[in-house]
Amino acid sequence: MNVLLDTHIWLWSFLEPGRIRRKLAAILEEPANQLWLSPVSVWEAMVLFQLRRIQIASDPAVWIRQALVKGLTTEAALTHEIAIHSRMIDLTHKDPADRFLVATALVNGFAFATADRNLLQLRSIETIPNR
């Protein structure tokens, strides 16, 4: 299965692994599953670090680069088609990162691992809840 990680799932896997529930952890650890990460999640993580909503001891750019090497994820390309779909998705909120992540899952046919209740209600993509 191809699984796109929501930004918080990716960050939790390093910073707060106890927040990832057993069922999702098993999916993430299954060698047959391919884990994907959007550049939008990297951007969103940088924003969270810069706003001090997430605290780390090292330089955020260095931490992210190291996490990308350790994380065993593949970069999900940000394409023109994803940009188009990001504006066509019916979301209850206007978070641009969520729009791009959902569009990435939709265009690529990825399952989307998230704990976001709003995104778990979407019918246009397959979601994997952190429950």
FIVODO-363992 format. One line per 4 residues: their letters; for each residue x, y, z of N, C-alpha, C. Coordinates in Angstrom, 2 decimals, always signed. Example, Ala and Ser with C-alpha at 12.3 -4.5 7.8 and 13.67 -1.06 7.14 Angstrom:
BEGIN
AS) +13.19/-5.69/+7.80/+12.30/-4.50/+7.80/+13.20/-3.30/+7.80 ~ +12.85/-2.25/+7.08/+13.67/-1.06/+7.14/+12.90/+0.03/+7.87
END
This chain:
BEGIN
MNVL) +0.85/-1.17/+0.00/+0.00/+0.00/+0.00/+0.90/+1.24/+0.00 ~ +0.51/+2.25/-0.73/+1.19/+3.55/-0.75/+0.49/+4.46/+0.25 ~ +1.25/+4.97/+1.21/+0.69/+5.76/+2.31/+1.37/+7.12/+2.36 ~ +0.57/+8.17/+2.19/+1.05/+9.54/+2.36/+0.87/+9.93/+3.83
LDTH) +1.93/+10.41/+4.45/+1.86/+10.81/+5.86/+1.43/+12.26/+5.98 ~ +0.45/+12.49/+6.84/+0.10/+13.87/+7.19/+1.28/+14.42/+8.00 ~ +1.45/+15.71/+7.98/+2.61/+16.33/+8.62/+2.73/+15.92/+10.08 ~ +1.63/+15.95/+10.82/+1.72/+15.62/+12.24/+2.09/+14.16/+12.46
IWLW) +1.64/+13.26/+11.61/+2.00/+11.85/+11.74/+3.51/+11.69/+11.54 ~ +4.04/+12.37/+10.53/+5.48/+12.32/+10.28/+6.26/+12.88/+11.48 ~ +5.85/+14.03/+11.98/+6.55/+14.63/+13.12/+6.42/+13.77/+14.37 ~ +5.23/+13.25/+14.64/+5.05/+12.39/+15.80/+5.93/+11.15/+15.73
SFLE) +6.13/+10.61/+14.53/+6.93/+9.39/+14.41/+8.35/+9.60/+14.94 ~ +8.82/+10.84/+14.96/+10.14/+11.15/+15.50/+10.08/+11.76/+16.89 ~ +9.17/+12.70/+17.09/+9.17/+13.49/+18.32/+8.26/+12.94/+19.41 ~ +7.18/+12.28/+19.03/+6.23/+11.75/+20.01/+5.65/+10.43/+19.52
PGRI) +6.49/+9.40/+19.36/+6.00/+8.14/+18.77/+4.86/+7.49/+19.56 ~ +4.74/+7.80/+20.83/+3.65/+7.26/+21.64/+2.27/+7.75/+21.20 ~ +2.23/+8.81/+20.43/+0.94/+9.34/+19.94/+0.42/+8.55/+18.74 ~ +1.27/+7.76/+18.12/+0.83/+6.96/+16.98/+0.28/+5.64/+17.52
RRKL) -0.99/+5.41/+17.23/-1.68/+4.24/+17.75/-1.17/+2.95/+17.11 ~ -1.44/+1.86/+17.78/-0.93/+0.55/+17.40/-1.26/+0.17/+15.96 ~ -2.51/+0.37/+15.55/-2.93/-0.03/+14.21/-2.17/+0.75/+13.13 ~ -2.08/+2.06/+13.29/-1.34/+2.87/+12.32/+0.15/+2.54/+12.38
AAIL) +0.69/+2.35/+13.57/+2.12/+2.01/+13.70/+2.42/+0.73/+12.92 ~ +1.53/-0.25/+12.99/+1.74/-1.50/+12.27/+1.77/-1.27/+10.76 ~ +0.90/-0.39/+10.29/+0.87/-0.07/+8.86/+2.16/+0.64/+8.45 ~ +2.61/+1.58/+9.27/+3.82/+2.33/+8.97/+5.07/+1.44/+9.01
EEPA) +5.05/+0.42/+9.84/+6.21/-0.47/+9.99/+6.19/-1.64/+9.01 ~ +5.08/-1.85/+8.32/+4.97/-2.97/+7.38/+5.91/-2.73/+6.19 ~ +6.91/-3.61/+5.99/+7.88/-3.39/+4.91/+7.25/-3.34/+3.51 ~ +6.12/-3.98/+3.31/+5.48/-3.99/+2.00/+4.83/-2.64/+1.67
NQLW) +4.61/-1.80/+2.67/+4.00/-0.49/+2.44/+5.06/+0.54/+2.09 ~ +4.74/+1.38/+1.13/+5.63/+2.48/+0.73/+5.13/+3.76/+1.38 ~ +5.98/+4.41/+2.16/+5.61/+5.64/+2.86/+6.07/+6.83/+2.04 ~ +5.17/+7.80/+1.89/+5.43/+8.99/+1.09/+5.31/+10.24/+1.96
LSPV) +6.09/+11.26/+1.63/+6.03/+12.53/+2.34/+6.06/+13.65/+1.31 ~ +5.14/+14.57/+1.44/+5.07/+15.71/+0.53/+6.06/+16.79/+0.96 ~ +6.65/+17.52/+0.01/+7.45/+18.69/+0.36/+6.63/+19.72/+1.15 ~ +5.33/+19.68/+0.99/+4.47/+20.58/+1.75/+4.58/+20.29/+3.24
SVWE) +4.74/+19.03/+3.61/+4.92/+18.68/+5.02/+6.23/+19.22/+5.57 ~ +7.26/+19.20/+4.75/+8.54/+19.78/+5.17/+8.37/+21.29/+5.39 ~ +7.70/+21.95/+4.46/+7.42/+23.39/+4.60/+6.61/+23.65/+5.87 ~ +5.56/+22.84/+6.08/+4.70/+23.04/+7.25/+5.48/+22.81/+8.55
AMVL) +6.35/+21.82/+8.58/+7.18/+21.58/+9.76/+8.10/+22.77/+10.03 ~ +8.69/+23.31/+8.98/+9.55/+24.50/+9.15/+8.76/+25.66/+9.74 ~ +7.54/+25.85/+9.27/+6.69/+26.91/+9.81/+6.42/+26.67/+11.30 ~ +6.09/+25.44/+11.67/+5.81/+25.11/+13.07/+7.03/+25.33/+13.95
FQLR) +8.21/+24.98/+13.45/+9.45/+25.22/+14.20/+9.70/+26.72/+14.35 ~ +9.53/+27.47/+13.27/+9.79/+28.90/+13.32/+8.81/+29.64/+14.22 ~ +7.57/+29.16/+14.29/+6.58/+29.76/+15.17/+6.72/+29.27/+16.62 ~ +7.67/+28.37/+16.83/+7.92/+27.76/+18.14/+6.74/+26.96/+18.67
RIQI) +5.92/+26.47/+17.76/+4.82/+25.58/+18.17/+5.35/+24.18/+18.43 ~ +6.53/+23.89/+17.88/+7.24/+22.65/+18.14/+8.66/+23.04/+18.52 ~ +9.13/+22.51/+19.64/+10.47/+22.84/+20.12/+11.41/+21.65/+19.87 ~ +12.57/+21.94/+19.31/+13.63/+20.95/+19.17/+14.93/+21.60/+19.59
ASDP) +15.91/+20.77/+19.93/+17.18/+21.29/+20.44/+18.12/+21.73/+19.33 ~ +17.92/+21.24/+18.12/+18.86/+21.56/+17.05/+18.25/+22.53/+16.04 ~ +19.04/+22.91/+15.07/+18.59/+23.77/+13.98/+17.49/+23.03/+13.19 ~ +16.34/+23.67/+12.96/+15.24/+22.99/+12.27/+15.61/+22.42/+10.90
AVWI) +16.36/+23.15/+10.11/+16.71/+22.65/+8.78/+17.59/+21.41/+8.88 ~ +18.53/+21.41/+9.82/+19.38/+20.24/+10.03/+18.54/+19.07/+10.52 ~ +17.66/+19.32/+11.47/+16.80/+18.26/+12.01/+15.96/+17.63/+10.90 ~ +15.36/+18.47/+10.07/+14.51/+17.96/+8.99/+15.33/+17.13/+8.01
RQAL) +16.48/+17.61/+7.63/+17.32/+16.85/+6.70/+17.68/+15.48/+7.28 ~ +18.01/+15.45/+8.56/+18.34/+14.18/+9.22/+17.11/+13.27/+9.29 ~ +15.96/+13.85/+9.60/+14.72/+13.06/+9.68/+14.36/+12.47/+8.32 ~ +14.59/+13.24/+7.27/+14.29/+12.73/+5.92/+15.17/+11.53/+5.57
VKGL) +16.41/+11.54/+6.02/+17.31/+10.42/+5.76/+16.89/+9.20/+6.59 ~ +16.55/+9.42/+7.86/+16.18/+8.33/+8.76/+14.78/+7.80/+8.51 ~ +13.91/+8.63/+7.97/+12.49/+8.33/+7.95/+12.00/+7.30/+6.98 ~ +12.81/+6.89/+6.04/+12.42/+5.87/+5.08/+11.16/+6.23/+4.30
TTEA) +11.03/+7.51/+3.98/+9.92/+7.96/+3.15/+10.44/+8.35/+1.78 ~ +9.54/+8.32/+0.82/+9.85/+8.76/-0.53/+9.18/+10.10/-0.74 ~ +9.87/+11.00/-1.42/+9.31/+12.32/-1.68/+8.18/+12.22/-2.69 ~ +7.02/+12.72/-2.31/+5.87/+12.79/-3.21/+5.96/+14.10/-3.97
ALTH) +6.09/+14.01/-5.27/+6.28/+15.22/-6.09/+5.08/+16.16/-5.98 ~ +5.38/+17.43/-5.99/+4.34/+18.47/-6.03/+4.22/+18.88/-7.50 ~ +3.12/+18.49/-8.12/+2.96/+18.67/-9.56/+1.90/+19.72/-9.88 ~ +1.85/+20.09/-11.15/+0.80/+21.01/-11.61/-0.58/+20.42/-11.37
EIAI) -0.74/+19.13/-11.61/-2.03/+18.47/-11.42/-2.47/+18.53/-9.95 ~ -1.52/+18.37/-9.05/-1.82/+18.48/-7.62/-2.25/+19.91/-7.29 ~ -1.56/+20.89/-7.86/-1.93/+22.29/-7.62/-3.36/+22.56/-8.10 ~ -3.72/+22.03/-9.26/-5.08/+22.21/-9.77/-6.10/+21.56/-8.84
HSRM) -5.84/+20.31/-8.47/-6.79/+19.60/-7.60/-6.89/+20.23/-6.21 ~ -5.82/+20.87/-5.76/-5.86/+21.47/-4.42/-6.96/+22.52/-4.29 ~ -7.31/+23.14/-5.39/-8.36/+24.17/-5.37/-9.74/+23.61/-5.67 ~ -9.81/+22.35/-6.08/-11.09/+21.73/-6.43/-11.66/+20.88/-5.29
IDLT) -10.87/+20.66/-4.26/-11.29/+19.82/-3.13/-12.22/+20.61/-2.22 ~ -13.27/+19.96/-1.79/-14.24/+20.59/-0.89/-13.84/+20.31/+0.56 ~ -13.15/+21.27/+1.18/-12.76/+21.14/+2.58/-13.54/+22.14/+3.42 ~ -13.74/+21.79/+4.68/-14.47/+22.67/+5.59/-13.60/+23.81/+6.10
HKDP) -12.31/+23.74/+5.88/-11.41/+24.81/+6.30/-10.49/+25.17/+5.13 ~ -9.73/+26.23/+5.27/-8.96/+26.74/+4.14/-7.45/+26.50/+4.28 ~ -7.04/+25.60/+5.14/-5.62/+25.33/+5.36/-4.95/+24.91/+4.05 ~ -4.05/+25.72/+3.51/-3.44/+25.39/+2.22/-2.61/+24.11/+2.27
ADRF) -1.96/+23.83/+3.39/-1.17/+22.60/+3.49/-2.08/+21.38/+3.36 ~ -3.21/+21.39/+4.06/-4.16/+20.28/+3.97/-4.66/+20.11/+2.54 ~ -4.93/+21.21/+1.86/-5.39/+21.14/+0.47/-4.36/+20.43/-0.41 ~ -3.09/+20.80/-0.26/-2.04/+20.17/-1.06/-1.84/+18.70/-0.69
LVAT) -1.91/+18.39/+0.59/-1.72/+17.00/+1.01/-2.85/+16.11/+0.50 ~ -4.08/+16.57/+0.65/-5.22/+15.79/+0.16/-5.15/+15.63/-1.36 ~ -4.80/+16.70/-2.05/-4.68/+16.62/-3.51/-3.57/+15.65/-3.91 ~ -2.49/+15.62/-3.15/-1.40/+14.68/-3.44/-1.89/+13.24/-3.30
ALVN) -2.63/+12.97/-2.24/-3.18/+11.62/-2.05/-4.15/+11.28/-3.18 ~ -4.99/+12.22/-3.54/-5.99/+12.00/-4.58/-5.35/+11.73/-5.94 ~ -4.46/+12.58/-6.36/-3.84/+12.46/-7.68/-3.01/+11.18/-7.80 ~ -2.31/+10.82/-6.72/-1.43/+9.66/-6.76/-2.08/+8.36/-6.32
GFAF) -3.31/+8.43/-5.84/-3.99/+7.23/-5.36/-3.41/+6.68/-4.07 ~ -2.86/+7.58/-3.24/-2.28/+7.17/-1.96/-3.36/+7.14/-0.88 ~ -3.20/+6.22/+0.07/-3.97/+6.29/+1.31/-3.32/+7.40/+2.14 ~ -4.11/+8.09/+2.94/-3.63/+9.25/+3.70/-3.72/+8.96/+5.19
ATAD) -2.56/+8.89/+5.86/-2.51/+8.63/+7.29/-2.61/+9.95/+8.05 ~ -3.65/+10.08/+8.86/-3.90/+11.34/+9.57/-4.69/+11.10/+10.85 ~ -4.60/+12.08/+11.74/-5.46/+12.10/+12.93/-6.46/+13.24/+12.85 ~ -6.42/+14.00/+11.77/-7.28/+15.17/+11.59/-8.71/+14.72/+11.31
RNLL) -9.60/+15.00/+12.24/-11.01/+14.56/+12.12/-11.68/+15.10/+10.86 ~ -11.36/+16.34/+10.50/-11.95/+16.92/+9.29/-11.53/+16.15/+8.05 ~ -10.28/+15.77/+7.99/-9.77/+15.07/+6.81/-10.22/+13.61/+6.80 ~ -10.43/+13.04/+7.96/-10.90/+11.65/+8.02/-12.32/+11.50/+7.47
QLRS) -13.05/+12.59/+7.39/-14.43/+12.55/+6.87/-14.50/+12.63/+5.35 ~ -13.37/+12.90/+4.70/-13.38/+13.03/+3.25/-13.74/+11.71/+2.58 ~ -14.50/+11.80/+1.53/-14.89/+10.61/+0.76/-14.05/+10.45/-0.51 ~ -13.32/+11.51/-0.88/-12.59/+11.50/-2.14/-11.28/+10.74/-2.07
IETI) -10.79/+10.45/-0.86/-9.54/+9.71/-0.71/-9.71/+8.64/+0.36 ~ -8.84/+7.63/+0.29/-8.80/+6.62/+1.33/-7.98/+7.19/+2.49 ~ -8.51/+7.13/+3.69/-7.79/+7.62/+4.86/-7.47/+6.47/+5.79 ~ -6.39/+6.64/+6.51/-6.00/+5.68/+7.56/-5.98/+6.48/+8.86
PNR) -6.95/+6.22/+9.72/-7.04/+7.03/+10.95/-6.00/+6.60/+11.99 ~ -5.57/+7.53/+12.78/-4.70/+7.24/+13.91/-5.61/+6.99/+15.12 ~ -6.17/+5.80/+15.14/-7.08/+5.40/+16.23/-6.69/+4.08/+16.81
END
